Amino acid sequence: MAHFAKVVDGIVQRVIVAERDFVDTQEGTWVQTSYNTRGGVHYTYEEHTQTIGGEEITDTRPVPSGKAGLRKNFAGIGYVYDADRDAFYSPRPYASWTLNDDSCLWEPPVTRPDDGIYDWNEDTTSWVEVE
């Protein structure tokens, strides 16, 4: 089974998990997508164990696989499917942000500081620290 996005006029309307044979019988345009893809990178998941308060906690974390991601990003409802790029990407979050051609992720005109929690202010095109 795989994930497929139904695309109407370049916008994702629906995402399903199905066999290719089933999708081929459906009306409209269906494009395969992968939940393991973000920013043009394919990820796998590895177990990670850490000790918190004397207790061992095991979870899984995404790790780049070294393979190119399928269609740059996992499709979501309302996402754009750009047939020329053969890529999915989210709607533009702010007018001042630009699409990175390599990752198909939106980038702000100013790099976000990494010393706290910040929100984007489009009026001033700057990051504002959240108190």
Residue frames relative to the residue before (quaternion, step in Angstrom):
aa qw qx qy qz dx dy dz
M 1.0000 0.0000 0.0000 0.0000 0.00 0.00 0.00
A 0.0944 -0.7812 0.6165 0.0267 3.52 -1.23 0.56
H 0.4981 -0.6175 0.5126 0.3283 3.56 -1.33 0.18
F 0.0359 -0.7851 0.6182 -0.0064 3.55 -1.04 0.88
A 0.2376 -0.7610 0.5910 0.1230 3.54 -1.10 0.81
K 0.3005 -0.7090 0.6045 0.2042 3.56 -0.98 0.88
V 0.1186 -0.8113 0.5724 0.0067 3.55 -0.69 1.16
V 0.0192 -0.7733 0.6332 -0.0267 3.56 -0.87 1.07
D 0.8398 -0.0816 -0.0021 0.5367 3.56 -0.65 1.16
G 0.7375 -0.4551 0.2204 0.4476 3.56 0.96 0.92
I 0.6701 0.4562 -0.2922 0.5075 3.61 1.29 0.06
V 0.4460 -0.6898 0.5077 0.2597 3.55 -0.96 0.96
Q 0.1963 -0.8039 0.5570 0.0701 3.57 -0.76 1.11
R 0.8017 0.0090 0.0732 0.5931 3.54 1.13 -0.73
V 0.1053 -0.7607 0.6354 0.0810 3.58 -1.16 0.62
I 0.0132 -0.8094 0.5857 -0.0414 3.57 -0.81 1.04
V 0.3348 -0.6595 0.6209 0.2598 3.52 -1.40 0.21
A 0.2278 0.7770 -0.5477 0.2106 3.55 -0.64 1.12
E 0.5514 -0.5497 0.4965 0.3838 3.50 -1.36 0.10
R 0.6108 -0.5646 0.4119 0.3721 3.58 -1.13 0.64
D 0.6180 0.5604 -0.3494 0.4265 3.61 0.99 -0.78
F 0.6506 0.5045 -0.3127 0.4737 3.59 1.02 -0.79
V 0.6647 0.5140 -0.3059 0.4477 3.58 0.85 -1.00
D 0.6416 0.5466 -0.3219 0.4312 3.57 1.01 -0.77
T 0.6733 0.4724 -0.3016 0.4822 3.62 1.21 -0.34
Q 0.5887 0.5954 -0.3583 0.4130 3.60 1.26 -0.17
E 0.5103 -0.6333 0.4880 0.3168 3.55 -1.19 0.61
G 0.7400 0.4223 -0.3066 0.4243 3.54 -1.22 0.49
T 0.5952 -0.5615 0.4505 0.3570 3.50 -1.38 -0.14
W 0.0438 -0.7847 0.6178 -0.0257 3.55 -0.74 1.13
V 0.0839 -0.8000 0.5941 -0.0053 3.56 -0.83 1.07
Q 0.4404 -0.7015 0.4911 0.2697 3.58 -0.83 0.97
T 0.0538 -0.7755 0.6290 -0.0006 3.54 -1.14 0.79
S 0.2448 -0.7781 0.5623 0.1361 3.60 -1.22 0.34
Y 0.4066 -0.7259 0.5026 0.2347 3.56 -0.77 1.05
N 0.6267 0.5309 -0.3345 0.4622 3.60 1.26 -0.17
T 0.6289 0.5423 -0.3220 0.4547 3.60 1.26 0.20
R 0.1709 0.7472 -0.6316 0.1165 3.53 -1.04 0.94
G 0.8577 0.0681 -0.0744 0.5042 3.53 -0.89 0.99
G 0.6784 -0.5030 0.2830 0.4547 3.55 1.13 0.63
V 0.6333 0.5045 -0.3209 0.4915 3.57 1.31 0.15
H 0.3004 -0.7224 0.5937 0.1884 3.56 -1.05 0.83
Y 0.1667 -0.7995 0.5735 0.0633 3.58 -0.90 0.97
T 0.1715 -0.6973 0.6788 0.1537 3.48 -1.35 0.51
Y 0.3803 -0.7243 0.5244 0.2360 3.58 -1.24 0.14
E 0.1075 -0.7900 0.6029 0.0280 3.53 -0.94 0.98
E 0.5069 -0.6249 0.4961 0.3263 3.53 -1.15 0.61
H 0.0657 -0.7713 0.6330 0.0063 3.52 -1.12 0.81
T 0.1069 -0.7980 0.5919 0.0372 3.57 -0.79 1.01
Q 0.0402 0.7766 -0.6274 0.0412 3.53 -1.01 0.89
T 0.3885 -0.7026 0.5448 0.2419 3.55 -1.22 0.48
I 0.0049 0.7802 -0.6233 0.0530 3.55 -0.78 1.12
G 0.8438 -0.0345 -0.0153 0.5354 3.57 -0.65 1.14
G 0.7111 -0.4583 0.2520 0.4698 3.56 1.06 0.74
E 0.6675 0.4702 -0.2958 0.4959 3.58 1.28 -0.08
E 0.3764 -0.7158 0.5415 0.2296 3.56 -0.96 0.90
I 0.0966 -0.7811 0.6169 0.0080 3.53 -0.84 1.08
T 0.1038 -0.7882 0.6052 0.0402 3.57 -0.86 0.99
D 0.0692 0.7688 -0.6326 0.0623 3.52 -0.96 0.95
T 0.4336 -0.6568 0.5284 0.3184 3.55 -1.27 -0.08
R 0.1303 -0.7849 0.6041 0.0440 3.53 -1.12 0.78
P 0.4903 -0.6536 0.4794 0.3203 3.56 -1.08 0.68
V 0.0520 -0.7737 0.6313 -0.0088 3.55 -1.07 0.89
P 0.4929 -0.6534 0.4677 0.3337 3.62 -0.81 0.87
S 0.3677 -0.7623 0.4987 0.1871 3.57 -0.88 0.98
G 0.5118 -0.6292 0.4329 0.3935 3.57 1.21 -0.42
K 0.6241 0.5093 -0.3339 0.4895 3.56 1.31 -0.09
A 0.5441 -0.5860 0.4809 0.3597 3.56 -1.22 0.45
G 0.4673 -0.6802 0.4918 0.2778 3.55 -1.06 0.73
L 0.5100 -0.6441 0.4816 0.3050 3.55 -1.17 0.66
R 0.8599 -0.0877 0.0080 0.5028 3.57 -0.66 1.19
K 0.6644 -0.5945 0.2525 0.3761 3.54 1.07 1.02
N 0.8117 -0.0569 0.0863 0.5748 3.64 0.83 -0.95
F 0.5526 -0.5667 0.4846 0.3724 3.53 -1.26 0.44
A 0.4592 -0.6950 0.4854 0.2655 3.57 -0.92 0.91
G 0.0587 -0.7647 0.6403 0.0425 3.54 -1.15 0.68
I 0.6190 -0.5270 0.4077 0.4158 3.57 -1.17 0.45
G 0.7792 0.2692 -0.2425 0.5114 3.55 -0.83 1.07
Y 0.5092 0.6351 -0.4284 0.3922 3.60 1.25 -0.15
V 0.4681 -0.6372 0.5375 0.2933 3.51 -1.33 0.39
Y 0.1314 -0.7144 0.6738 0.1354 3.54 -1.16 0.68
D 0.1504 -0.7888 0.5950 0.0349 3.54 -0.54 1.26
A 0.3061 -0.7958 0.4970 0.1609 3.57 -0.22 1.29
D 0.6159 0.5486 -0.3558 0.4394 3.62 1.04 -0.65
R 0.7243 0.3796 -0.2240 0.5301 3.59 1.03 -0.79
D 0.2431 -0.7617 0.5308 0.2811 3.57 1.28 -0.52
A 0.5411 0.6155 -0.3697 0.4377 3.54 0.93 1.01
F 0.3094 -0.6938 0.6169 0.2058 3.51 -1.32 0.56
Y 0.1363 0.7697 -0.6219 0.0464 3.56 -1.15 0.63
S 0.5967 -0.5909 0.4140 0.3513 3.53 -1.22 0.58
P 0.6141 -0.5063 0.4233 0.4328 3.59 -1.23 0.25
R 0.6040 -0.5569 0.4145 0.3915 3.60 -1.13 0.59
P 0.3628 -0.7671 0.4846 0.2121 3.60 -0.65 1.07
Y 0.7898 0.0326 0.0154 0.6123 3.58 1.11 -0.73
A 0.6067 -0.5992 0.3890 0.3487 3.57 -1.09 0.74
S 0.6900 0.5000 -0.2845 0.4393 3.60 1.05 -0.67
W 0.5977 0.5844 -0.3631 0.4115 3.62 1.20 -0.32
T 0.2281 -0.7741 0.5779 0.1214 3.56 -1.14 0.64
L 0.4804 -0.6682 0.4938 0.2808 3.54 -1.19 0.63
N 0.3490 -0.7075 0.5787 0.2066 3.55 -0.86 1.02
D 0.4184 -0.7464 0.4615 0.2341 3.59 -0.59 1.14
D 0.6660 0.5137 -0.3108 0.4427 3.60 1.06 -0.66
S 0.7947 0.3069 -0.1472 0.5026 3.59 0.88 -0.95
C 0.2453 -0.7704 0.5259 0.2639 3.58 1.22 -0.59
L 0.4639 0.5870 -0.4947 0.4422 3.54 0.97 1.03
W 0.4790 -0.6690 0.4918 0.2848 3.56 -1.11 0.72
E 0.1273 -0.8016 0.5829 0.0389 3.56 -0.98 0.91
P 0.4309 -0.6937 0.5114 0.2676 3.57 -0.97 0.85
P 0.5804 -0.5934 0.4182 0.3689 3.59 -1.19 0.40
V 0.7380 0.2738 -0.1675 0.5935 3.59 1.30 -0.32
T 0.4703 -0.6841 0.4813 0.2814 3.58 -0.86 0.95
R 0.4678 -0.6762 0.4968 0.2776 3.56 -0.98 0.91
P 0.4644 -0.6587 0.5083 0.3033 3.60 -0.93 0.85
D 0.3134 -0.7720 0.5248 0.1743 3.59 -1.11 0.60
D 0.5595 0.6294 -0.3753 0.3873 3.59 1.21 0.40
G 0.7982 0.0989 -0.0759 0.5893 3.59 1.16 0.44
I 0.5811 -0.5356 0.4616 0.4029 3.53 -1.29 -0.45
Y 0.0358 -0.8216 0.5667 -0.0505 3.54 -0.77 1.12
D 0.2061 -0.7208 0.6462 0.1429 3.53 -1.31 0.55
W 0.4711 -0.6660 0.5026 0.2863 3.54 -1.17 0.62
N 0.1520 -0.7554 0.6316 0.0853 3.58 -1.03 0.88
E 0.2997 -0.7943 0.5036 0.1600 3.56 -0.30 1.26
D 0.6016 0.5819 -0.3654 0.4074 3.62 1.06 -0.67
T 0.7746 0.2876 -0.1560 0.5413 3.58 1.01 -0.80
T 0.2788 -0.7804 0.4865 0.2769 3.57 1.39 -0.13
S 0.5617 0.5558 -0.4052 0.4598 3.52 0.75 1.16
W 0.5015 -0.6189 0.5120 0.3214 3.54 -1.34 0.30
V 0.1429 -0.7756 0.6119 0.0592 3.55 -1.00 0.91
E 0.4326 -0.7165 0.4845 0.2546 3.56 -0.76 1.05
V 0.3397 -0.7230 0.5694 0.1942 3.54 -1.00 0.90
E 0.3041 -0.7751 0.5309 0.1579 3.58 -0.74 1.06
